[in-house]
Amino acid sequence: MSAHLLFDDDGAFKAGTEMANAGTSHQVELPSGKRTKVKSSHVLLRFAEPAPAQLIERAQAQAQQIDLDFLWEVAPQSEFGFVELARDYFGAEPTAEQAAALLFRLHSAPVYFYRKGRGRYRPAPAETLKAALTAVERKRKQEELRQQYVDELKAGRAPEVISQQAIGLLTKPDRGSIEFRALEQAASDVHMTPLRLLLARGAIASPYRWHVDSFLAQHFPRGTQFAADLPAPDDIGDLPLSPAQAFSIDDSATTEIDDAFSVQPVGDRTRIGIHIAAPALALSRGHPLDAVAKSRMSTVYAPGLKYTMLPDDWIDAFSLNEGRTAPVLSLYAEVDTETHEVVSTDSRLERLRIESNLRHDLLDAVVTEETIASGRFDSPHAAPLSTLWHVARRLLARREQVRGQPEPIGRVDYSFELDGVDDQARVLIRQRRRGSPLDSIVAELMIFANSVWGGWLAARRTAGIYRSQALGRVKMGTAPAAHEGIGVEHYAWCTSPLRRYVDLVNQRQLLACVNEQQPPYASNDAELFAIVSGFEAAYGAYAEFQQKLERYWSLRWLEQEKRSRIDATVLKGDVLRIDGLPFITRLPGLPQLPRGQRLELDIVATDVVDLILEARVHRVLAAQTLHVDDEELGEMSVNAPPQMVAEQSAEGARETAPVDPAETTSESSNGAASS
């Protein structure tokens, strides 16, 4: 009669007929006919009957009838072999089937019996077993609950517990949680992404709410509100009152007015005043609100939304609103009345009466190059505006001389006006081409102030946060360096302290210089380096959020207007800019066309979740001339990291254009038109 062997094959039990015995190994033929070599140490049982295949089948069935609790009670408390326990359990010498069945049952219950070697086991201690069984039961219930969630999601319903944490499951998931595992399995089963499944089940109300709420969950996890115990100061101390008559230039929607201008005749010269709101007077390093401002780093702008860096009462306390007297950090530049060259500069901390808040959207048609040249235009502060325009042109000429090339012109800004709530709103998209005299006045004087104050900090060896550019690469750091793209020797953001934390930090340093005091930050201050890193990360994330919502509302506009065709302009290769919208897209398979080539597209589909537009060419239109910043910004909007897109929006192609969203004449360039 043939001898059969039951053996351990890397944790799996197999049986076969012994064909040869070499002492330390055996030649075994499996029921499939395949032959294998088995070490003697792996053989667990030698038997004559039944056949190997029948033994495995019958033993597995019999193993399920063995009660584990009873088996654990009768087992020795020390290490034992499975055949020994089989004798005690069955009360006689076990058959091959009985021995194999008990082996299978022992091996299937690692909670009850620890594996100590091939065919050898030891029972778990009572307390350990009790804790393990509790854990097993808990896991079983969790798996039942997980499957319940899966079934509900597949049936078209979102369990309440998943709806309550839907955004977190996607932005900051606990991958071991029941809810996440259920969502992941259900999404896989119905062949959808988790995001689209949650949208389809109503756990996330709409694509719009996803774009907004996911951003808030990541960057404002404690909400966007400010603590009530951080009131703005009532008194900022006794400061000298400037005799200047100052006015600001902003868009009508602007609520944070942080810069104003003045013009005063001084003998044969003219004194130009650039006046910046001074919240650093009250918001010092270490102030309770400072930690909040530092965590935000900047005001966030997006169509229909604005999350400010500072509370409203603080903004109101320092904003340069018409008819009030406010504390300011002023930069005075004495210029030659004839040549408009800057002769000298002086910085002062003072109080300033704001006579007017001029609104460029109401005056752009009045204050033009032609009306300034004629000397006849009906505008408040007409003479000072004319002087500032000539000074701005001179400053621009100086920068262009340093740069070796003219500034690009004709950049288009877009503003979004929303009528309604959330994704149900109707959207109006307005275009505004940059380059008006009022634009140039604000842009050039802001660049001038940032350059002069950056140079002043460097000359005094006072720490500051600078922006520089060399060989096309823009960076922010604590070391002063030239900004080749703008054409200045030093450049430090100082003119938007109500909106950007970097500007607030630099203003603290400037105030210390003006007052001849010890500056709050030393050049080797670790916090200063942390601010640079934190600001760049936050600013990039905010720019990406703004761009996402602009793309969202652009797609919604196409749906709203029921547009089936739209024009586009080739920027480079297969990268297109949709005409009339701040929307850059790729059109795979587009034949090689020159830059500026205009196309009429058939819209195939829009996707407001992934923010993509599918289209095909309907016909080729006439070409047009592209501005440098159109090409560069378009290319980067598709390919580059969001912080690089922010750089392009902020300072123009290769950082040559003197436009910064926080320093322009309009907040609407940052999507705040509806604020």
Order of alpha helices (4+ residues) and beta strands (2+ residues): beta-beta-beta-beta-beta-alpha-alpha-beta-alpha-alpha-beta-beta-alpha-alpha-alpha-alpha-alpha-alpha-beta-beta-beta-alpha-beta-beta-alpha-beta-beta-alpha-alpha-alpha-beta-beta-alpha-beta-beta-alpha-alpha-beta-beta-beta-beta-beta-alpha-alpha
